[in-house]
Amino acid sequence: MTTSEEIIDRERRFLLPTYNRYPLVLERGKGVFLFDLEGNRYLDFVAGLGVNALGHAHPRVVKTIREQSARAIHFSNLYYHEFQGRLAEKLCQLSGLNRAFFSNSGTEAIEGSIKLARLAGHRAGGEVKSRLVALEGSYHGRTFGAMSLTGQDKYRKGFEPLLDDVKFVPRNDLDALRAAVDNQTCAIVLEPIFGEGGIHECSTAFLRECRILADRHQAALIFDEIQCGLGRTGTIFAFQSFGVTPDIVAIAKPIAAGLPLGGFLAKEEFASAISAGQHGTTFGGGPLACRVALEYFSIIEDEGLLEKVSRVGAYLQERLKSLAGRYAAVEEVRGRGLIQGLQLTTPARPIVEQGLAEGVLFNSTQDTVLRFLPPFLFQEKHVDKGIRVLKKLLGKRPR
Ligand SMILES: *Cc1c(COP(=O)(O)O)cnc(C)c1O
């Protein structure tokens, strides 16, 4: 038997020191619970940062992986298979957009989206139509393209030079937006709800203005729904909750229930700017990942999970708001559905660490925000357990 100490020690010696992990060695999961090496159980408010929307070891996901992996895990994109086209068709039906491209991750979905927007921009306005507008405080991933759109110094510092024609505007600042978008803009890129940035929503007025300006200047409106999309707001796409439709939408995290898969969907007028050979990937869109993603959407429909997200999300919000009135350290509740944040006046990491001893996994972001991204299988009783633990931990903190 390998002990937790041995596992942690081996990582310390052989991995790049990129992660500031919690002292927890996980072994398996079941539904909304995770289990460590010693068999201790944890209620999961993190869901693999939004990946495990169907919880852990969902029987239909396990069955699909078992069946499909015995037939084929990977085919090259040199050839056709049944599931990539079927998944694209499903996503187009659900979104109202026209074409899909599949990648392996969220970052690559963003990368492909801005490559497409550049092609469409150059076609519409020549080489100069290449500028990007993004939001301060945003997070879009770690490649040079995605990092260049990420409006937080801590992710960019040390890696310069990045793409040099990105303008950042503050979220919900209509005047700054109008000043930033012009004829040379090829895309406006934003998360309708900031995830990593601390659960901040874009206002409907701001999103509408983005839509108007993108239309006026023939720029692509790109929504990064990698964290907030695919059911987390109670609609399949977050943009359906806000009533503003983008030209391109990037998705990833939960789509293949934990297998690496991302992608972006585009309206035909942008999709038609790309041709064979201009973009591609070895792994993206393989038969196993695509078939599991089709199962993901079937499970959401069959189990009525969007209704559950809305109902339990509203309950979570009400319970979190009750804390805001009672504890001095709690400032504000933000978000909707099962993407919510609790703004604290004190660091959030100690609460996350103390939560481990109470058998609950919380997550913190932006130092003072507790972020809640539980599986869509969450019930009211799971919310209650989390709130009980939060009360205990917040009560301990100096006022
Ligand atoms: C996680 C995330 C990404 C990056 O996705 P990866 O799969 O980690 O590459 C991009 N945008 C948002 C909003 C995310 O939450």
The ligand as a Tripos MOL2 file, in Angstrom:
@<TRIPOS>MOLECULE
LIG
   15    15     1     0     0
SMALL
NO_CHARGES

@<TRIPOS>ATOM
      1 C1        -11.1590   26.5280  -17.2660 C.3       1 LIG1
      2 C2        -11.3860   27.6860  -18.1410 C.ar      1 LIG1
      3 C3        -10.6420   27.8880  -19.3190 C.ar      1 LIG1
      4 C4         -9.4870   26.9880  -19.7050 C.3       1 LIG1
      5 O1         -9.8830   25.6800  -19.9220 O.3       1 LIG1
      6 P1         -8.7900   24.4870  -19.8160 P.3       1 LIG1
      7 O2         -9.5800   23.2490  -20.1130 O.co2     1 LIG1
      8 O3         -8.2080   24.5410  -18.4480 O.co2     1 LIG1
      9 O4         -7.7630   24.7450  -20.8660 O.co2     1 LIG1
     10 C5        -10.9650   28.9680  -20.1130 C.ar      1 LIG1
     11 N1        -11.9670   29.7940  -19.7900 N.ar      1 LIG1
     12 C6        -12.6940   29.6340  -18.6760 C.ar      1 LIG1
     13 C7        -13.8060   30.5800  -18.3770 C.3       1 LIG1
     14 C8        -12.4230   28.5880  -17.8070 C.ar      1 LIG1
     15 O5        -13.1180   28.4520  -16.6710 O.3       1 LIG1
@<TRIPOS>BOND
     1     1     2 1
     2     2     3 ar
     3     2    14 ar
     4     3     4 1
     5     3    10 ar
     6     4     5 1
     7     5     6 1
     8     6     7 2
     9     6     8 1
    10     6     9 1
    11    10    11 ar
    12    11    12 ar
    13    12    13 1
    14    12    14 ar
    15    14    15 1
@<TRIPOS>SUBSTRUCTURE
     1 LIG1         1 GROUP 0 **** ****
